[in-house]
Amino acid sequence: MVSEKTISDLINRNGNNLITITLPTHKVGEQSKQDPIRFKNLLNEVEAHLKEQKIKETEIEKILEKPRELLDKPIFWSHVDKGLAVYISEDLFEVYKLPYEVDQYVYINSHFLITPLLPMTSMDGTFCVLTVSRQKVRLLRCTRNEVIDMTPADAPKSVEDYLEVDPEKELQFHTNARGQEALFFGHNANEEDKMVVVEQFLRELEKEITHQMRDLNDPLMMIGLKDNIVFYKKINNYERMIDSHIETNPDELSDKEIKDKGWGVVQKYFLKDMYHSLETFSENNEKVSNNLSEIVEATVMGKSQTIFISKDEKKWGLYDPEEHTVHYASHPNGENVELLNWLSIKARQTGSKVYILPKEEMPLHSTVAAEYRF
């Protein structure tokens, strides 16, 4: 999971040869077999660049040792998502599996390429939805557009599953919850007895869900009937549970319908500042701009408040701090930087918020847009 701390730690790294590799990956199919080969080619590209920088071969081997170990880990490549972002330096090796596609690219500079990770903090991050149900438990890992069932194999999927009996039969169910030696969850069971079983079922479910969620480290929200949600919240031990939830019977909803309802909650909960900023944009607002040169200068001066950048766009050039001018280039070379990435770093260092959006959702129909503080 990509957090704000992750981004900050990458921004604060110093060095002359900080390496970022991005690679589109494939979960299944013939293309998935080519992913480690493409990664190997990118590592060879890094090696060639470092040799041009007159870095000693022993140092290069040390820098690339851990990344190259991935080439001999088929399990790693069988569990990728849609993209990888890899960060390498003399004392760092970090790999992030991304739920969206990225370009195949190598970026080596005095700073890392953080823009591949920024969608995880805005529009394309992952979140989980738990259907707190007595009949059909599901733990769904979602993005805005996709959903995957991540229900733990050992988690009870229903009260019936938990008891492992035919619901038509009376069951002797042992519990100490209320000092009773035995309860019957069947035709002759009263509501109080049934609730004891339901509560024990939910406690067992919570253990498995919390264990799974701590591995995923995603925000988690619930959808279910009120009584089930109230009790689950009381026993929940997962730290990233969202307070907001949806009270409805989820049993008849498809995974996609649950994902869509969850996204409606998550975008309001986590992205409320972003949506508020988007509402301020208009052609007549003097405090907004879609001119990259103006935005760079304003950001360096600490004037920018919120910056939106179009996903997968790149602009090459260099900022001249003495002339307060952006010099553009048509392609990268040894001196140029990727300006949208550089702007993202500078913006975060000066207290601005940065969001990555799909091109069709960008304000002012632009590659970059900013809202100013003054």
Secondary structure, DSSP 8 states (H G I E B T S, - for coil): ---HHHHHHHHT---S-EEEEEEE--SSSHHHHHHHHHHHHHHHHHHHHHHHTT--HHHHHHHHHHHHHGGG-HHHHHT--SEEEEEEETTEEEEEEESS----EEEEESS---TTTGGGGTTS--EEEEEE-SS--EEEEE-SS-EEE---TTS--SHHHHHTS-TTS--EE---TTS-S-EE-STT--HHHHHHHHHHHHHHHHHHHHHHHHHH---EEEEE-HHHHHHHHHH---TTB-S--EES--TTS-HHHHHHHHHHHHHHHHSHHHHHHHHH--TT-TTEE--HHHHHHHHHTT-EEEEEEETT---EEEEETTTTEEEEESS--SS-EEHHHHHHHHHHHTT-EEEEE-GGG-GGGSSEEEEE--
